[in-house]
């Protein structure tokens, strides 16, 4: 007995192509939705904690806010008046100068000390891991603890720094009360806090330099200094650039350390743009929200300028 063979109808080529294209579109749509689901929390975070505060700060700097209008939200538009007031204020010059000195001295000494320690710990001697971990303590401590500790150490009457000066026959110094030493004191404290960050980043960069380069250089008779100048420093340049940029942006906005130690004083001897912005906006009974926000915008512009400069330099190096 023969069984009749029934051929099933095959889909036309055009129909098969349409089905395949529809499946590809569905797959692409699912991938886009998945990507959007992952990106949405980040976008929400950036909008809530970066974009909106920047917008509000810009709005504050362009309007004549008082306490009443700040609550009611009906401050009149004043344009660039707040910026003109800030630039004409006699405090602007010293605050800008102190900000530049505080920032440049801090990041240069932090980087130099961090690089020296990173090269030292790159030798992997006994207890190097333990000692490197101990150097992280200043970075792990809350800033209020670090600032309070340095305030006690620099105390004119009972501070440990003046105690050692008396021990060696040197007259005590008013570290936090003298206009000549207040800025130096907060710079020293900020350098101490920032060294661990530079140490960690630069030490990580050193781990990516092949050891064969040092071995070849040693065979050619290169000493330690020549190896550092010809191998370590050039190959560490990209890591150094991002370390200096992050240190610059962070140091520009340092407020809590200076405020706890000196409050920008005595007078305006240690006042920076960050502390002055706070004093204008919240440090008096009659807050000046507009000028305070304008000073904050100036700080943002300075940080943005250095960020754009970094991007331009990186592009030149890549090309």
C-alpha positions as CSV (number, residue, x, y, z in Angstrom):
1,X,0.0,0.0,0.0
2,X,1.4,3.3,-0.9
3,X,0.9,6.4,1.2
4,X,0.2,9.6,-0.6
5,X,2.7,12.3,0.0
6,X,1.3,15.6,0.9
7,X,3.6,18.6,0.3
8,X,3.1,21.5,2.7
9,X,3.0,24.8,1.1
10,X,6.3,26.7,1.5
11,X,6.2,30.4,2.3
12,X,7.0,32.7,-0.6
13,X,10.4,34.3,-0.5
14,X,9.0,37.7,-0.1
15,X,6.9,36.6,2.9
16,X,10.0,35.0,4.5
17,X,12.0,38.1,4.0
18,X,9.3,40.2,5.6
19,X,9.2,37.8,8.6
20,X,12.9,38.0,9.0
21,X,12.9,41.8,8.8
22,X,10.1,42.1,11.3
23,X,12.1,39.8,13.7
24,X,15.2,42.0,13.3
25,X,13.2,45.1,14.0
26,X,11.7,43.5,17.1
27,X,15.2,42.6,18.3
28,X,16.5,46.1,17.7
29,X,13.5,47.5,19.5
30,X,14.1,45.3,22.5
31,X,17.8,46.2,22.6
32,X,16.9,49.9,22.5
33,X,14.4,49.5,25.3
34,X,17.0,47.5,27.4
35,X,19.6,50.2,26.8
36,X,17.1,52.9,27.7
37,X,16.2,51.0,30.9
38,X,19.9,51.0,31.9
39,X,20.5,54.7,31.0
40,X,17.3,56.2,32.5
41,X,18.5,56.0,36.2
42,X,21.8,57.7,35.2
43,X,20.0,60.4,33.3
44,X,17.6,60.9,36.2
45,X,20.5,61.2,38.6
46,X,22.4,63.7,36.4
47,X,19.3,65.8,35.9
48,X,18.4,65.8,39.6
49,X,21.8,66.4,41.1
50,X,23.7,68.2,38.3
51,X,21.6,69.8,35.6
52,X,18.9,71.2,37.9
53,X,21.3,72.6,40.5
54,X,23.4,74.3,37.8
55,X,20.2,75.8,36.3
56,X,19.1,77.1,39.8
57,X,22.5,78.6,40.4
58,X,22.5,80.3,37.1
59,X,19.0,81.6,37.8
60,X,20.1,82.9,41.2
61,X,23.0,84.8,39.6
62,X,20.8,86.5,37.0
63,X,18.1,87.7,39.4
64,X,17.9,90.1,42.4
65,X,17.0,87.6,45.1
66,X,16.1,88.5,48.7
67,X,14.9,86.2,51.4
68,X,11.3,87.0,50.7
69,X,11.6,86.7,46.9
70,X,13.6,83.5,47.4
71,X,10.7,81.9,49.2
72,X,8.0,83.5,46.9
73,X,10.0,82.9,43.7
74,X,9.2,86.3,42.2
75,X,12.7,87.8,42.1
76,X,13.1,90.4,39.3
77,X,15.6,89.7,36.5
78,X,18.8,91.7,36.9
79,X,21.0,90.4,34.1
80,X,24.7,90.7,34.7
81,X,24.4,93.1,37.6
82,X,25.4,90.4,40.2
83,X,28.5,89.6,38.2
84,X,29.4,93.3,38.0
85,X,29.0,93.7,41.8
86,X,31.2,90.7,42.4
87,X,34.0,91.9,40.0
88,X,33.9,95.4,41.5
89,X,33.9,94.1,45.1
90,X,37.3,94.7,46.8
91,X,37.2,91.1,48.1
92,X,37.3,89.6,44.6
93,X,41.0,90.3,44.0
94,X,42.3,88.7,47.2
95,X,39.8,85.8,46.9
96,X,40.9,85.1,43.4
97,X,44.6,85.3,44.2
98,X,44.2,83.1,47.3
99,X,42.2,80.6,45.2
100,X,45.0,80.4,42.6
101,X,47.8,80.1,45.1
102,X,45.9,77.5,47.2
103,X,45.0,75.5,44.1
104,X,48.4,75.5,42.3
105,X,50.6,75.0,45.3
106,X,48.3,72.2,46.6
107,X,48.1,70.2,43.3
108,X,51.8,70.6,42.5
109,X,53.0,69.4,45.9
110,X,50.4,66.7,46.1
111,X,51.4,65.4,42.7
112,X,55.1,65.6,43.4
113,X,54.8,63.8,46.8
114,X,52.3,61.3,45.5
115,X,54.6,60.5,42.5
116,X,57.6,60.0,44.7
117,X,55.7,57.7,47.0
118,X,54.2,55.8,44.1
119,X,57.7,55.2,42.6
120,X,58.9,54.2,46.1
121,X,56.1,51.7,46.7
122,X,56.4,50.3,43.2
123,X,59.5,48.3,44.3
124,X,57.3,45.7,46.2
125,X,59.5,45.4,49.2
126,X,58.4,43.8,52.5
127,X,55.6,45.6,54.2
128,X,55.0,47.9,51.2
129,X,51.3,46.9,51.1
130,X,50.8,47.7,54.8
131,X,52.6,51.0,54.5
132,X,50.7,52.0,51.4
133,X,47.5,51.2,53.2
134,X,48.5,53.5,56.1
135,X,49.1,56.3,53.7
136,X,45.4,56.1,52.7
137,X,44.2,57.1,56.2
138,X,44.1,60.9,55.5
139,X,42.0,60.1,52.4
140,X,39.6,57.9,54.4
141,X,39.0,60.2,57.3
142,X,36.0,62.6,57.1
143,X,37.1,66.1,56.2
144,X,35.6,67.5,59.4
145,X,37.8,65.2,61.4
146,X,40.9,66.1,59.4
147,X,40.2,69.8,59.6
148,X,39.6,69.7,63.3
149,X,42.8,67.8,63.9
150,X,44.8,70.3,61.9
151,X,43.1,73.1,63.8
152,X,44.2,71.6,67.1
153,X,47.8,71.0,65.8
154,X,48.1,74.6,64.6
155,X,46.6,76.1,67.7
156,X,48.7,79.0,68.9
157,X,48.5,78.2,72.6
158,X,48.2,74.4,72.9
159,X,49.0,73.1,69.4
160,X,51.6,70.4,68.9
161,X,53.4,72.3,66.1
162,X,54.2,75.3,68.4
163,X,55.1,72.9,71.1
164,X,57.9,71.5,68.9
165,X,58.9,75.0,67.9
166,X,59.3,75.9,71.6
167,X,61.3,72.7,72.2
168,X,63.8,73.8,69.6
169,X,63.9,77.4,70.8
170,X,61.8,78.9,68.1
171,X,59.1,81.5,68.9
172,X,55.5,80.3,68.6
173,X,53.6,81.2,65.4
174,X,50.0,82.2,65.1
175,X,49.3,79.7,62.3
176,X,45.5,80.3,62.2
177,X,45.4,83.8,63.6
178,X,48.1,85.6,61.7
179,X,47.4,86.9,58.2
180,X,50.8,85.9,57.1
181,X,50.4,82.2,58.0
182,X,46.6,81.4,57.7
183,X,46.7,80.6,54.0
184,X,49.9,78.5,54.4
185,X,48.3,76.5,57.2
186,X,45.2,75.5,55.2
187,X,47.5,74.7,52.2
188,X,49.6,72.3,54.3
189,X,46.4,70.6,55.6
190,X,45.0,70.3,52.1
191,X,48.3,68.8,50.7
192,X,48.2,66.2,53.5
193,X,44.7,65.2,52.6
194,X,45.3,65.0,48.8
195,X,48.5,63.0,48.8
196,X,46.8,59.6,49.1
197,X,44.6,60.2,46.1
198,X,47.7,61.0,43.9
199,X,49.5,58.0,45.4
200,X,46.7,55.6,44.5
201,X,46.2,56.8,40.9
202,X,49.8,57.2,40.0
203,X,50.7,53.8,41.6
204,X,48.0,52.2,39.4
205,X,49.5,53.8,36.4
206,X,53.0,52.5,37.3
207,X,51.6,49.0,37.4
208,X,50.8,49.2,33.6
209,X,54.4,50.0,32.6
210,X,56.1,46.8,31.4
211,X,59.0,45.7,33.5
212,X,60.9,44.7,30.5
213,X,61.5,48.3,29.6
214,X,63.4,48.8,32.9
215,X,65.3,45.6,32.4
216,X,66.4,46.7,28.9
217,X,67.3,50.2,30.2
218,X,69.4,48.7,33.0
219,X,71.3,46.5,30.6
220,X,72.1,49.6,28.5
221,X,73.6,51.2,31.7
222,X,70.7,53.6,32.5
223,X,70.6,54.6,36.1
224,X,67.5,55.1,38.3
225,X,67.1,58.8,37.4
226,X,67.5,58.1,33.7
227,X,65.0,55.3,33.9
228,X,62.5,57.7,35.6
229,X,63.1,60.5,33.1
230,X,63.1,58.4,30.0
231,X,60.6,55.7,30.8
232,X,58.5,56.3,33.9
233,X,57.5,59.9,33.5
234,X,56.7,59.9,29.7
235,X,54.6,56.7,30.0
236,X,52.9,58.0,33.0
237,X,51.9,61.3,31.3
238,X,48.2,60.3,30.5
239,X,47.6,59.2,34.1
240,X,49.4,62.3,35.4
241,X,47.2,64.6,33.2
242,X,43.9,63.1,34.6
243,X,45.3,63.1,38.1
244,X,46.2,66.8,37.9
245,X,42.8,67.7,36.3
246,X,40.8,65.9,39.0
247,X,43.0,67.5,41.7
248,X,42.5,70.9,40.2
249,X,38.7,70.6,40.0
250,X,38.5,69.3,43.5
251,X,40.9,71.9,45.0
252,X,39.1,74.8,43.4
253,X,35.9,74.0,45.3
254,X,37.5,73.2,48.7
255,X,35.3,74.9,51.3
256,X,34.9,72.8,54.4
257,X,38.6,72.5,55.2
258,X,39.2,76.2,55.0
259,X,35.9,77.1,56.8
260,X,36.6,74.8,59.7
261,X,40.2,75.9,60.2
262,X,40.0,79.7,59.6
263,X,36.6,80.7,58.2
264,X,38.5,82.5,55.5
265,X,40.2,84.7,58.1
266,X,41.7,86.5,59.8
267,X,40.0,89.2,57.8
268,X,40.2,87.8,54.3
269,X,43.7,86.4,54.6
270,X,42.6,82.8,53.7
271,X,39.4,83.6,51.9
272,X,38.9,81.8,48.5
273,X,36.1,82.0,46.0
274,X,34.4,79.0,47.6
275,X,34.4,80.5,51.1
276,X,33.5,83.9,49.8
277,X,30.5,82.5,47.9
278,X,29.3,80.8,51.1
279,X,29.8,84.0,53.1
280,X,27.8,86.0,50.5
281,X,24.9,83.5,50.4
282,X,24.6,82.2,53.9
283,X,27.2,83.9,56.2
284,X,25.3,87.1,57.1
285,X,21.9,88.0,58.4
286,X,21.1,89.6,55.1
287,X,22.2,87.0,52.6
288,X,23.1,88.1,49.1
289,X,22.0,85.1,47.1
290,X,22.6,86.6,43.6
291,X,26.3,87.6,44.1
292,X,27.0,84.4,46.0
293,X,25.7,82.4,43.0
294,X,27.7,84.6,40.6
295,X,30.9,83.6,42.5
296,X,29.9,80.0,42.2
297,X,29.4,80.4,38.4
298,X,32.9,81.9,38.1
299,X,34.3,78.8,39.8
300,X,32.4,76.6,37.4
301,X,33.7,78.5,34.4
302,X,37.3,78.2,35.7
303,X,36.9,74.4,36.2
304,X,35.2,74.1,32.7
305,X,38.1,76.1,31.1
306,X,40.7,73.7,32.5
307,X,38.6,70.7,31.5
308,X,38.4,71.9,27.9
309,X,42.1,72.6,27.9
310,X,42.7,69.0,29.1
311,X,40.5,67.6,26.3
312,X,42.4,69.7,23.7
313,X,45.8,68.5,24.9
314,X,44.6,64.9,24.9
315,X,43.4,65.2,21.3
316,X,46.7,66.7,20.2
317,X,48.6,63.8,21.9
318,X,46.3,61.2,20.2
319,X,46.9,62.7,16.8
